[in-house]
Amino acid sequence: MMNIFFFFIFFILTGLILFLSIHLIKIKKTETRIKNDLALIKDILYTAPHGYYFEYQSAEGIISYCSDKLRLLLNSSNQKTTFQELIKNINSSDYQPVLNAFFELREKEKPFDVELSDEITKMHFFLNGRVIYSKQNKKLFVVWFNNHSFEYQRLLLEQKETKMLSNKINVFLSALNLLPFPIEIKKNNLKFTNTFFNQNINNLSNYYWNENKINFDPAETLVLKYGQDKTTEDGLQALLNDAQTTYKHLLKELPFGVALFDSKAKLKFFNSKFLNLWSLELSFLKKEPSFSEILDKIQEKNLLLHIKDFAQYKKDSLEIFLNLTNAYEEFLYLNNNKIVKQKMLTAPQGGILILTEEK
């Protein structure tokens, strides 16, 4: 009887040990399979150009992982952090919609594309959440963090500059609307006429018309037309003075350097862009220097070091300047790493007009 009892106990223990061994082997195989799956996922995503976060959901549970690139980007030290903890490393008051989008990704497998900006570091991210794999009890959710901070800051700067330019243009057009004579400006298919022009559209035959053209390049020409009242000579002279003032104001607002020389090669007008491009002093330009003196001053500032024979270059430039009939264009490489495109034109009112544009 005792032997049967011991045999029964031995049989039970042997069966229990066998069952535990089989169970441990299954657990080990499951862990190995999960590790292999995660290793494969990391290998696939490793080549991604941006940081990423993923959650691997299986019957055995949820495993999260944050890539090294993303941890460095967000200054996080935990590879197995949750998405909610990770997103809080971005200092933004608008992170809740991102969390909501991620929850919908997990629960409804709904992909998302959102933007998020860090209010302290000024970094800007595009987040793309996707379901990479979904089958039975296994799911893989990945969120890519695309760092577009540089592009975003450049966009903001461009928007600011565009707004400033738009404001300047509006002020300029408002000033043209106050002038007591008709003005028409055309550039390609764009056209502007001031208030006086529009209000006297039926009486424009009472005006002499003057036209000035500025060629930016072969495809772009700005045409400025202004009318002079035929009634009195005094009125004509006053309108002419106003028109010249408007013309000079227009040249000042152009986004490139402008210098106007008279028939004796003396500087009669320049805008601030011309002064800044060549690093010239205002006091020097106000003395109406000649084209030759300006070239010497530019050489003194060592802006044309790439020109080995400056004397010959100056001689050639003066010859072109004094005998100009057709537009002449050249590119100059400055020692401050700037490249400028310089164009010489015969001015509508006589003399030479030089346009200088930074490339």
Secondary structure as a PSIPRED ss2 file (coil, helix, strand):
# PSIPRED VFORMAT (PSIPRED V4.0)

   1 M C   1.000  0.000  0.000
   2 M H   0.000  1.000  0.000
   3 N H   0.000  1.000  0.000
   4 I H   0.000  1.000  0.000
   5 F H   0.000  1.000  0.000
   6 F H   0.000  1.000  0.000
   7 F H   0.000  1.000  0.000
   8 F H   0.000  1.000  0.000
   9 I H   0.000  1.000  0.000
  10 F H   0.000  1.000  0.000
  11 F H   0.000  1.000  0.000
  12 I H   0.000  1.000  0.000
  13 L H   0.000  1.000  0.000
  14 T H   0.000  1.000  0.000
  15 G H   0.000  1.000  0.000
  16 L H   0.000  1.000  0.000
  17 I H   0.000  1.000  0.000
  18 L H   0.000  1.000  0.000
  19 F H   0.000  1.000  0.000
  20 L H   0.000  1.000  0.000
  21 S H   0.000  1.000  0.000
  22 I H   0.000  1.000  0.000
  23 H H   0.000  1.000  0.000
  24 L H   0.000  1.000  0.000
  25 I H   0.000  1.000  0.000
  26 K H   0.000  1.000  0.000
  27 I H   0.000  1.000  0.000
  28 K H   0.000  1.000  0.000
  29 K H   0.000  1.000  0.000
  30 T H   0.000  1.000  0.000
  31 E H   0.000  1.000  0.000
  32 T H   0.000  1.000  0.000
  33 R H   0.000  1.000  0.000
  34 I H   0.000  1.000  0.000
  35 K H   0.000  1.000  0.000
  36 N H   0.000  1.000  0.000
  37 D H   0.000  1.000  0.000
  38 L H   0.000  1.000  0.000
  39 A H   0.000  1.000  0.000
  40 L H   0.000  1.000  0.000
  41 I H   0.000  1.000  0.000
  42 K H   0.000  1.000  0.000
  43 D H   0.000  1.000  0.000
  44 I H   0.000  1.000  0.000
  45 L H   0.000  1.000  0.000
  46 Y H   0.000  1.000  0.000
  47 T C   1.000  0.000  0.000
  48 A C   1.000  0.000  0.000
  49 P C   1.000  0.000  0.000
  50 H C   1.000  0.000  0.000
  51 G E   0.000  0.000  1.000
  52 Y E   0.000  0.000  1.000
  53 Y E   0.000  0.000  1.000
  54 F E   0.000  0.000  1.000
  55 E E   0.000  0.000  1.000
  56 Y E   0.000  0.000  1.000
  57 Q E   0.000  0.000  1.000
  58 S E   0.000  0.000  1.000
  59 A C   1.000  0.000  0.000
  60 E C   1.000  0.000  0.000
  61 G E   0.000  0.000  1.000
  62 I E   0.000  0.000  1.000
  63 I E   0.000  0.000  1.000
  64 S E   0.000  0.000  1.000
  65 Y E   0.000  0.000  1.000
  66 C E   0.000  0.000  1.000
  67 S C   1.000  0.000  0.000
  68 D H   0.000  1.000  0.000
  69 K H   0.000  1.000  0.000
  70 L H   0.000  1.000  0.000
  71 R H   0.000  1.000  0.000
  72 L H   0.000  1.000  0.000
  73 L H   0.000  1.000  0.000
  74 L H   0.000  1.000  0.000
  75 N C   1.000  0.000  0.000
  76 S C   1.000  0.000  0.000
  77 S C   1.000  0.000  0.000
  78 N C   1.000  0.000  0.000
  79 Q C   1.000  0.000  0.000
  80 K C   1.000  0.000  0.000
  81 T C   1.000  0.000  0.000
  82 T C   1.000  0.000  0.000
  83 F H   0.000  1.000  0.000
  84 Q H   0.000  1.000  0.000
  85 E H   0.000  1.000  0.000
  86 L H   0.000  1.000  0.000
  87 I H   0.000  1.000  0.000
  88 K C   1.000  0.000  0.000
  89 N C   1.000  0.000  0.000
  90 I C   1.000  0.000  0.000
  91 N C   1.000  0.000  0.000
  92 S C   1.000  0.000  0.000
  93 S C   1.000  0.000  0.000
  94 D C   1.000  0.000  0.000
  95 Y C   1.000  0.000  0.000
  96 Q H   0.000  1.000  0.000
  97 P H   0.000  1.000  0.000
  98 V H   0.000  1.000  0.000
  99 L H   0.000  1.000  0.000
 100 N H   0.000  1.000  0.000
 101 A H   0.000  1.000  0.000
 102 F H   0.000  1.000  0.000
 103 F H   0.000  1.000  0.000
 104 E H   0.000  1.000  0.000
 105 L H   0.000  1.000  0.000
 106 R H   0.000  1.000  0.000
 107 E H   0.000  1.000  0.000
 108 K H   0.000  1.000  0.000
 109 E C   1.000  0.000  0.000
 110 K C   1.000  0.000  0.000
 111 P C   1.000  0.000  0.000
 112 F E   0.000  0.000  1.000
 113 D E   0.000  0.000  1.000
 114 V E   0.000  0.000  1.000
 115 E E   0.000  0.000  1.000
 116 L E   0.000  0.000  1.000
 117 S E   0.000  0.000  1.000
 118 D C   1.000  0.000  0.000
 119 E C   1.000  0.000  0.000
 120 I C   1.000  0.000  0.000
 121 T C   1.000  0.000  0.000
 122 K C   1.000  0.000  0.000
 123 M C   1.000  0.000  0.000
 124 H E   0.000  0.000  1.000
 125 F E   0.000  0.000  1.000
 126 F E   0.000  0.000  1.000
 127 L E   0.000  0.000  1.000
 128 N E   0.000  0.000  1.000
 129 G E   0.000  0.000  1.000
 130 R E   0.000  0.000  1.000
 131 V E   0.000  0.000  1.000
 132 I E   0.000  0.000  1.000
 133 Y E   0.000  0.000  1.000
 134 S E   0.000  0.000  1.000
 135 K E   0.000  0.000  1.000
 136 Q C   1.000  0.000  0.000
 137 N C   1.000  0.000  0.000
 138 K E   0.000  0.000  1.000
 139 K E   0.000  0.000  1.000
 140 L E   0.000  0.000  1.000
 141 F E   0.000  0.000  1.000
 142 V E   0.000  0.000  1.000
 143 V E   0.000  0.000  1.000
 144 W E   0.000  0.000  1.000
 145 F E   0.000  0.000  1.000
 146 N E   0.000  0.000  1.000
 147 N E   0.000  0.000  1.000
 148 H C   1.000  0.000  0.000
 149 S H   0.000  1.000  0.000
 150 F H   0.000  1.000  0.000
 151 E H   0.000  1.000  0.000
 152 Y H   0.000  1.000  0.000
 153 Q H   0.000  1.000  0.000
 154 R H   0.000  1.000  0.000
 155 L H   0.000  1.000  0.000
 156 L H   0.000  1.000  0.000
 157 L H   0.000  1.000  0.000
 158 E H   0.000  1.000  0.000
 159 Q H   0.000  1.000  0.000
 160 K H   0.000  1.000  0.000
 161 E H   0.000  1.000  0.000
 162 T H   0.000  1.000  0.000
 163 K H   0.000  1.000  0.000
 164 M H   0.000  1.000  0.000
 165 L H   0.000  1.000  0.000
 166 S H   0.000  1.000  0.000
 167 N H   0.000  1.000  0.000
 168 K H   0.000  1.000  0.000
 169 I H   0.000  1.000  0.000
 170 N H   0.000  1.000  0.000
 171 V H   0.000  1.000  0.000
 172 F H   0.000  1.000  0.000
 173 L H   0.000  1.000  0.000
 174 S H   0.000  1.000  0.000
 175 A H   0.000  1.000  0.000
 176 L H   0.000  1.000  0.000
 177 N H   0.000  1.000  0.000
 178 L H   0.000  1.000  0.000
 179 L C   1.000  0.000  0.000
 180 P C   1.000  0.000  0.000
 181 F C   1.000  0.000  0.000
 182 P C   1.000  0.000  0.000
 183 I E   0.000  0.000  1.000
 184 E E   0.000  0.000  1.000
 185 I E   0.000  0.000  1.000
 186 K E   0.000  0.000  1.000
 187 K E   0.000  0.000  1.000
 188 N C   1.000  0.000  0.000
 189 N C   1.000  0.000  0.000
 190 L E   0.000  0.000  1.000
 191 K E   0.000  0.000  1.000
 192 F E   0.000  0.000  1.000
 193 T E   0.000  0.000  1.000
 194 N C   1.000  0.000  0.000
 195 T H   0.000  1.000  0.000
 196 F H   0.000  1.000  0.000
 197 F H   0.000  1.000  0.000
 198 N H   0.000  1.000  0.000
 199 Q H   0.000  1.000  0.000
 200 N C   1.000  0.000  0.000
 201 I H   0.000  1.000  0.000
 202 N H   0.000  1.000  0.000
 203 N H   0.000  1.000  0.000
 204 L H   0.000  1.000  0.000
 205 S H   0.000  1.000  0.000
 206 N H   0.000  1.000  0.000
 207 Y E   0.000  0.000  1.000
 208 Y E   0.000  0.000  1.000
 209 W E   0.000  0.000  1.000
 210 N E   0.000  0.000  1.000
 211 E E   0.000  0.000  1.000
 212 N E   0.000  0.000  1.000
 213 K E   0.000  0.000  1.000
 214 I E   0.000  0.000  1.000
 215 N E   0.000  0.000  1.000
 216 F E   0.000  0.000  1.000
 217 D E   0.000  0.000  1.000
 218 P C   1.000  0.000  0.000
 219 A C   1.000  0.000  0.000
 220 E E   0.000  0.000  1.000
 221 T E   0.000  0.000  1.000
 222 L E   0.000  0.000  1.000
 223 V E   0.000  0.000  1.000
 224 L E   0.000  0.000  1.000
 225 K E   0.000  0.000  1.000
 226 Y E   0.000  0.000  1.000
 227 G E   0.000  0.000  1.000
 228 Q E   0.000  0.000  1.000
 229 D E   0.000  0.000  1.000
 230 K C   1.000  0.000  0.000
 231 T C   1.000  0.000  0.000
 232 T C   1.000  0.000  0.000
 233 E H   0.000  1.000  0.000
 234 D H   0.000  1.000  0.000
 235 G H   0.000  1.000  0.000
 236 L H   0.000  1.000  0.000
 237 Q H   0.000  1.000  0.000
 238 A H   0.000  1.000  0.000
 239 L H   0.000  1.000  0.000
 240 L H   0.000  1.000  0.000
 241 N H   0.000  1.000  0.000
 242 D H   0.000  1.000  0.000
 243 A H   0.000  1.000  0.000
 244 Q H   0.000  1.000  0.000
 245 T H   0.000  1.000  0.000
 246 T H   0.000  1.000  0.000
 247 Y H   0.000  1.000  0.000
 248 K H   0.000  1.000  0.000
 249 H H   0.000  1.000  0.000
 250 L H   0.000  1.000  0.000
 251 L H   0.000  1.000  0.000
 252 K H   0.000  1.000  0.000
 253 E H   0.000  1.000  0.000
 254 L C   1.000  0.000  0.000
 255 P C   1.000  0.000  0.000
 256 F C   1.000  0.000  0.000
 257 G E   0.000  0.000  1.000
 258 V E   0.000  0.000  1.000
 259 A E   0.000  0.000  1.000
 260 L E   0.000  0.000  1.000
 261 F E   0.000  0.000  1.000
 262 D C   1.000  0.000  0.000
 263 S C   1.000  0.000  0.000
 264 K C   1.000  0.000  0.000
 265 A C   1.000  0.000  0.000
 266 K E   0.000  0.000  1.000
 267 L E   0.000  0.000  1.000
 268 K E   0.000  0.000  1.000
 269 F E   0.000  0.000  1.000
 270 F E   0.000  0.000  1.000
 271 N C   1.000  0.000  0.000
 272 S H   0.000  1.000  0.000
 273 K H   0.000  1.000  0.000
 274 F H   0.000  1.000  0.000
 275 L H   0.000  1.000  0.000
 276 N H   0.000  1.000  0.000
 277 L H   0.000  1.000  0.000
 278 W C   1.000  0.000  0.000
 279 S C   1.000  0.000  0.000
 280 L C   1.000  0.000  0.000
 281 E C   1.000  0.000  0.000
 282 L H   0.000  1.000  0.000
 283 S H   0.000  1.000  0.000
 284 F H   0.000  1.000  0.000
 285 L H   0.000  1.000  0.000
 286 K C   1.000  0.000  0.000
 287 K C   1.000  0.000  0.000
 288 E C   1.000  0.000  0.000
 289 P C   1.000  0.000  0.000
 290 S E   0.000  0.000  1.000
 291 F H   0.000  1.000  0.000
 292 S H   0.000  1.000  0.000
 293 E H   0.000  1.000  0.000
 294 I H   0.000  1.000  0.000
 295 L H   0.000  1.000  0.000
 296 D H   0.000  1.000  0.000
 297 K H   0.000  1.000  0.000
 298 I H   0.000  1.000  0.000
 299 Q H   0.000  1.000  0.000
 300 E H   0.000  1.000  0.000
 301 K C   1.000  0.000  0.000
 302 N C   1.000  0.000  0.000
 303 L C   1.000  0.000  0.000
 304 L C   1.000  0.000  0.000
 305 L C   1.000  0.000  0.000
 306 H C   1.000  0.000  0.000
 307 I C   1.000  0.000  0.000
 308 K C   1.000  0.000  0.000
 309 D C   1.000  0.000  0.000
 310 F H   0.000  1.000  0.000
 311 A H   0.000  1.000  0.000
 312 Q H   0.000  1.000  0.000
 313 Y H   0.000  1.000  0.000
 314 K H   0.000  1.000  0.000
 315 K H   0.000  1.000  0.000
 316 D H   0.000  1.000  0.000
 317 S H   0.000  1.000  0.000
 318 L H   0.000  1.000  0.000
 319 E H   0.000  1.000  0.000
 320 I H   0.000  1.000  0.000
 321 F H   0.000  1.000  0.000
 322 L H   0.000  1.000  0.000
 323 N C   1.000  0.000  0.000
 324 L C   1.000  0.000  0.000
 325 T C   1.000  0.000  0.000
 326 N C   1.000  0.000  0.000
 327 A C   1.000  0.000  0.000
 328 Y E   0.000  0.000  1.000
 329 E E   0.000  0.000  1.000
 330 E E   0.000  0.000  1.000
 331 F E   0.000  0.000  1.000
 332 L E   0.000  0.000  1.000
 333 Y E   0.000  0.000  1.000
 334 L C   1.000  0.000  0.000
 335 N C   1.000  0.000  0.000
 336 N C   1.000  0.000  0.000
 337 N C   1.000  0.000  0.000
 338 K C   1.000  0.000  0.000
 339 I E   0.000  0.000  1.000
 340 V E   0.000  0.000  1.000
 341 K E   0.000  0.000  1.000
 342 Q E   0.000  0.000  1.000
 343 K E   0.000  0.000  1.000
 344 M E   0.000  0.000  1.000
 345 L E   0.000  0.000  1.000
 346 T E   0.000  0.000  1.000
 347 A C   1.000  0.000  0.000
 348 P C   1.000  0.000  0.000
 349 Q C   1.000  0.000  0.000
 350 G C   1.000  0.000  0.000
 351 G C   1.000  0.000  0.000
 352 I E   0.000  0.000  1.000
 353 L E   0.000  0.000  1.000
 354 I E   0.000  0.000  1.000
 355 L E   0.000  0.000  1.000
 356 T E   0.000  0.000  1.000
 357 E E   0.000  0.000  1.000
 358 E E   0.000  0.000  1.000
 359 K C   1.000  0.000  0.000
